[in-house]
């Protein structure tokens, strides 16, 4: 079994370099500080995003109206939450408009990752990815914000400027 796993790792290139391991180890010392700040930043953005008319839905587990909020409360007893906030644009905004919005963001970078110091965004067309029948999600294009360590007021200003591009 060990030989088969070893060959699979070698063939697929599944390995962690020494530099990658060192970076992870080095970042563990301040991970709780980053998480705390990202949680606070996400809460600030969440409150602001919920008041924007362009969105059909704002998704974050700490929001009392969010599906699954009760599970979040049970698990996250310290009231901190991940820095991931998603918005679903109203259906009248097509893919071209939402891409214009994403392209207009200056502080948010395009990326799948999360948990780092830089804020990221990713656009998803959910109807192309899955069936939305009998779901808690509204119809529309979803943009996921991964909130970093930037000043939340700067992030809000960046989103506000980008919304003008719709």
C-alpha positions as CSV (number, residue, x, y, z in Angstrom):
1,X,0.0,0.0,0.0
2,X,2.8,2.4,0.9
3,X,4.5,1.7,-2.5
4,X,1.2,2.4,-4.4
5,X,0.6,5.6,-2.4
6,X,4.2,6.7,-3.0
7,X,3.9,6.1,-6.7
8,X,0.6,7.9,-6.9
9,X,2.1,10.9,-5.1
10,X,5.1,10.9,-7.5
11,X,2.9,10.5,-10.6
12,X,0.4,13.2,-9.7
13,X,3.0,15.5,-8.1
14,X,1.2,15.6,-4.8
15,X,3.8,17.0,-2.5
16,X,4.6,19.9,-0.3
17,X,7.9,21.6,-0.7
18,X,10.0,22.6,2.2
19,X,9.4,26.2,1.5
20,X,5.6,25.7,1.5
21,X,5.8,23.9,4.8
22,X,8.0,26.7,6.2
23,X,5.5,29.4,5.1
24,X,2.6,27.5,6.7
25,X,4.6,27.1,9.9
26,X,5.6,30.7,10.0
27,X,2.0,31.9,9.4
28,X,0.5,29.8,12.2
29,X,1.9,32.1,14.9
30,X,-0.4,35.0,13.8
31,X,-3.3,33.1,12.2
32,X,-5.7,33.9,15.1
33,X,-4.9,37.6,14.7
34,X,-5.6,37.5,11.0
35,X,-8.8,35.5,11.5
36,X,-10.0,37.9,14.1
37,X,-9.4,41.0,11.9
38,X,-10.8,39.3,8.8
39,X,-13.9,38.4,10.8
40,X,-14.4,42.0,11.9
41,X,-13.8,43.3,8.4
42,X,-16.3,40.8,7.0
43,X,-18.9,41.9,9.5
44,X,-18.4,45.6,8.5
45,X,-18.8,44.7,4.8
46,X,-21.8,42.4,5.5
47,X,-23.8,45.3,7.2
48,X,-23.0,47.6,4.2
49,X,-23.7,45.0,1.5
50,X,-27.1,44.2,2.9
51,X,-28.2,47.8,2.2
52,X,-27.2,47.8,-1.5
53,X,-30.1,47.6,-3.9
54,X,-28.1,45.7,-6.6
55,X,-28.1,42.5,-4.6
56,X,-30.9,40.0,-4.4
57,X,-29.2,38.2,-1.5
58,X,-26.2,38.6,0.7
59,X,-24.8,35.4,2.2
60,X,-22.9,35.0,5.4
61,X,-23.5,32.5,8.2
62,X,-23.5,35.1,10.9
63,X,-26.5,36.9,9.4
64,X,-29.6,36.0,11.4
65,X,-31.6,35.5,8.2
66,X,-29.0,33.2,6.6
67,X,-29.9,29.6,6.1
68,X,-27.9,27.5,8.5
69,X,-27.4,30.4,10.9
70,X,-28.4,28.3,13.8
71,X,-25.6,25.8,13.0
72,X,-23.1,28.6,12.8
73,X,-24.2,29.8,16.3
74,X,-23.6,26.3,17.7
75,X,-20.1,26.0,16.1
76,X,-18.8,29.5,16.3
77,X,-19.3,30.2,20.0
78,X,-16.8,33.1,20.0
79,X,-18.9,34.9,17.4
80,X,-16.1,35.1,14.9
81,X,-16.7,34.1,11.4
82,X,-14.8,33.5,8.2
83,X,-14.0,36.4,6.0
84,X,-16.1,35.0,3.1
85,X,-19.1,37.0,2.1
86,X,-21.1,36.3,-1.0
87,X,-23.6,38.4,-2.9
88,X,-26.1,37.4,-5.5
89,X,-26.8,40.1,-8.0
90,X,-30.4,40.8,-9.0
91,X,-31.3,38.9,-12.2
92,X,-31.4,42.1,-14.3
93,X,-27.6,42.2,-14.1
94,X,-26.3,39.9,-16.8
95,X,-22.8,38.3,-16.9
96,X,-21.3,41.2,-18.8
97,X,-22.5,43.8,-16.2
98,X,-21.2,41.7,-13.3
99,X,-17.9,41.1,-15.0
100,X,-17.6,44.9,-15.5
101,X,-18.2,45.2,-11.8
102,X,-15.5,42.7,-11.0
103,X,-13.0,44.3,-13.4
104,X,-13.7,47.7,-11.8
105,X,-12.6,46.6,-8.4
106,X,-9.1,47.9,-7.6
107,X,-8.4,46.4,-4.1
108,X,-9.9,43.0,-4.7
109,X,-7.9,40.6,-6.8
110,X,-9.3,37.7,-8.7
111,X,-8.6,34.4,-7.0
112,X,-10.0,31.2,-5.6
113,X,-7.9,31.1,-2.4
114,X,-9.0,32.5,0.9
115,X,-7.5,33.3,4.3
116,X,-4.7,35.5,3.1
117,X,-4.0,39.2,3.7
118,X,-5.3,40.4,0.3
119,X,-9.0,40.6,-0.5
120,X,-10.1,38.4,-3.4
121,X,-13.2,38.0,-5.5
122,X,-14.6,35.2,-7.7
123,X,-17.6,35.3,-10.0
124,X,-19.9,32.2,-10.2
125,X,-22.8,31.6,-12.6
126,X,-24.6,29.1,-10.3
127,X,-27.2,28.1,-12.8
128,X,-24.4,26.8,-15.0
129,X,-22.9,24.9,-12.1
130,X,-25.9,23.3,-10.5
131,X,-29.7,23.1,-10.4
132,X,-31.2,25.8,-8.2
133,X,-34.5,24.1,-7.7
134,X,-35.8,24.0,-4.1
135,X,-32.9,26.0,-2.7
136,X,-32.4,28.9,-0.4
137,X,-30.4,30.8,-3.1
138,X,-32.0,33.6,-5.1
139,X,-31.6,33.6,-8.9
140,X,-28.7,35.7,-10.2
141,X,-24.9,35.7,-10.5
142,X,-22.9,35.2,-7.3
143,X,-19.7,37.0,-6.4
144,X,-17.8,35.7,-3.5
145,X,-15.7,38.2,-1.5
146,X,-12.8,36.8,0.5
147,X,-12.1,39.7,2.9
148,X,-8.5,40.4,3.7
149,X,-6.7,42.7,6.0
150,X,-7.3,46.0,4.2
151,X,-9.2,48.8,5.9
152,X,-12.9,47.8,5.5
153,X,-13.9,51.4,4.6
154,X,-11.4,51.2,1.7
155,X,-13.0,47.9,0.6
156,X,-16.5,49.5,0.8
157,X,-15.4,52.4,-1.3
158,X,-13.9,50.1,-3.8
159,X,-17.1,48.1,-4.1
160,X,-19.2,51.3,-4.2
161,X,-17.1,52.6,-7.1
162,X,-17.4,49.3,-8.9
163,X,-21.2,49.2,-8.5
164,X,-21.3,52.3,-10.6
165,X,-20.0,50.2,-13.6
166,X,-23.1,48.1,-13.6
